[in-house]
Amino acid sequence: MKVVSYESRRGRRGTILPLLGVCLIGLFAFVALAVDLGMLAVSRTQSQNGADVAALVGTRTLNNRDGVAYNNLPAAVTAAQASVTSNPHLSANFVSGQVSKMEVGQYLYDPTSQTFQVQNWTQVTGGGAMSAPGGNSWTAMRVTLGVSQPTYFMRVFGVNSMPSGAVATAVYRPRDIAFVLDMTGSMAFSSTFNSGNAQGSSNDNQSMNPDPLAPKAGHYTSVQSRIVATTNLANSSNEALPRNNFTITTPGGPPIVRSYYYDPSNWGTPSTVASPVTTKGDGSANLLPAFHRWSPPESGGDSDNYVAPTYDFTGYNPFHKGDETSPKGPTPAPDTYGTMTDASGLTYTGDRWRRRDGRIDKTTTDWSSSSNQAAYHAADLLGYGSAAPTANKGANTPFATNSGAWLDFRDPVWEMYGYDLDIVKYRTARGGSNNFPLNPATYLASTGLGVLSNILVPTADRFVGYSMGPGYWGKTFYIWPPDPRTPVGNPGDAGYVAGDWRRRYFYNISGGALDAQNDNNTTNTAGTSDPINSVVLNTGTSGQTINSAAVVNYAAVLKWIKSGPQVLPPNLRAGRVVYYTSIPDDVNTATGTAAQKLDKGFWKLYIDYVLGIGSYTGAGNLYGAADSWSASAASVTASDMTTYRFTWEVSASRPYMRYTDSPRRPRLHLWFGPLSMMDFLSSATSGNWTAGTVYEAQCWQLKAGVNAVLDDVKNNHPNDYSGLVYFAAQQHNGVRIPLGQNYKRIQNALFYPRNLVDAITNGDVTSEYRPYTSTSLGGYGQDVIPNASGTTDPATGLGYAFNLLSPSTITAAKAVGTGNGRRGAQKIVIFETDGVPNEYRVPTFNARGYNSYYTLGSVIGGNNGDTTNINYTYSVIQQIVKQMASTATTSGTGADSGLSLPNAPARVYPIAFGDLFDAVLAPNATFRPTANQFLANCAAYGGTGTTGATQLPDTQIITGSYDQRISRLRDCLERIFQSGVSVVLIE
């Protein structure tokens, strides 16, 4: 055994201990490094978290809201700083001093490189109060945190701290949005004036207005169901034709009648052109309500159930213009005007129609009972009955001995005094049923009445030549039987006699005065026809009241319109559309200024329309064709009237008409006022002239909802670009507003004529668009005014949406609406429709890589649910969602390009809007299943729906009353725009 000495062992121990000390020092160094570096890693991780949160919070606080300065930059800086100090850093929170730098910038698209880059970095560490360059928005924020991390173990090496911190950059994710809106005719079905105006309707062309403010006197007692709508109808496809909102609020919207205005500057001289619009002291347009010229207090209305309000007409004045401090008229007129009675201090204005017994009744509202109804014809009014007289001619017997004795029957007292005659007294003087007229010369003496005034009605009841209607009907010169007197002068002239409206407002066939003695401008011989009735009135058993070939005395009609209660304003405009600037004195378009000539052309055709003559003989306007009335046959003589002279007369004369003539009675025809004017503007001209600001349901509901959500996009998504496309075959075919951030421009495009949008956006308050360029009302561009007109062509709308979003820069593509899409921005299409495809244009895809675009052909006819159009729509959507090509090539696989990006797929969101999709409003709509399936397939192809679904989610089916539709559409769109991540980190 080897023996080791103590000294030897001690020597080895002495060697090991120093080595152990050295090792321990190294070990401590590694421990220190591990601990301190670990803490540093934690610090940097928490710093990155803090910077990320701060950048995201700060960027998300930026917005474009009106009235908020600098895109809300000061608040964004404050929010970012607050988020930093709310985040933990090791055992405490960050402090504001650790925010070493805060910058704001713009995440902009560079069209040259076709990439997005942050530009214009500006330091805002101490607070931000500055606008972004170029008039754009701040859309990016970069936050830099700087932290000095203390060490724990490394202090022994003299290292007391290590640098920490992080940098984060957040930006608003860019999106390009195309609104594709249906502007087809069915978008106005809830505002259809006549049932016959809608496609496929066969409902007697009756009124769709539920307003009970309608005439109830005379023959109107028998046509209430045709002039006051009491139920919703449907067309041949069972699409709903709801009662309209022309004069009262309905589920379709507020009253259309309140959408029109006039400039009062030419009220005293209505033949003077009022253009351009005058302005007020504050620079705004000087406009007043044109039809709803005063607002009587109202109560009790129920718009959801088509119940009209009750108005308080106290203080009504039919001669007010509307520019008074507190106007009280002339429209709407009191409900008592419907029965031509007085009540509650309101006196009827105009000629009250007489009852069958000849009386003027100012209190009885009933016109339907036999004792209160109006006379059928002149013989009935004067009490002669309907049996043809057979007595021989004589001193008091003006009857022929032939079977047609009524052809030459005359009552000279009636023909001398007309409606100024107190017919009740006259009938009494004749002896009740005595069938013989009296001698005017001896009438006073024989009756013992003393003086002429005793056989006439009181001055207040004398004939004035017009009758006013209730509400918005306006006034008419029509009365049956007509006053028999020859018209003399004009209103306001000395010796004025309103007289026979046929002779005042119509000529004979040669343009001369209608004269009972010289009928058709020929010699009065046997065999000639009754000049007045057969020339002016329709002799058939159907159609309009007035003969379609009647020759109108337009100057006389225009003078009448401008006299008495002036129910039509001296100029008319709405939504920057001017319809007429004056009421001329004649319709001679060979004289006057350019504006006067256009006004003359307008008024000629409006008068033709109201009378139902010329090209306006169809039954599809003004509540349909005229009606027969009760037991009286619709007859107008076409036989000769023999010249006859009473034995007490000096010269020969003829009856002013056959006394038993009873023509068809008008509905709204022959009424000059807001109702007939609104119908004329919407359906009787060379196209729909309804201004885009008018409450035309469903079109207006759609625009109101989109208008509201555009504010949300502008306010909360400052890096979104939006554009607008309308579609309707024949009418709308192109991009309305290209991509951009001028949201006021897009909003203006929803409501105002296309060619005025830029001027209006820039502050113009007077420019207007006249929807015709010729005196025949032609030259109207159907796509200028944003209203409902045309047929359903979604393939065209989506084809132009592709162009709108395409980044194509080639010239041919720009010509069809492309060039504004930003490569790198997500593409979103909002596709709204109220129906199913029918007519279409063939979309041709031009494959050019990322320069691809569509061209559209001519309109091709089709039917609802046309599979060709539907398939074209699907193909365009499928093209939209394809991946975007990386090059701009014209050949090979790279030529076929969509709009999707690898990290941002293009999406198409269909929206079902309106009546067709409302199962309560249109329970049996033939094409609702087709429309639902069509849109469900569009969603599936567009990446927003499920394959196999049969309809869209409820949130994308917009039905209900107008306010519900606006609210639901806004919510639907906001949900779409808020989906996904708006703000993202790029550093």
Disulfide bonds with the S-S distance in Angstrom:
none
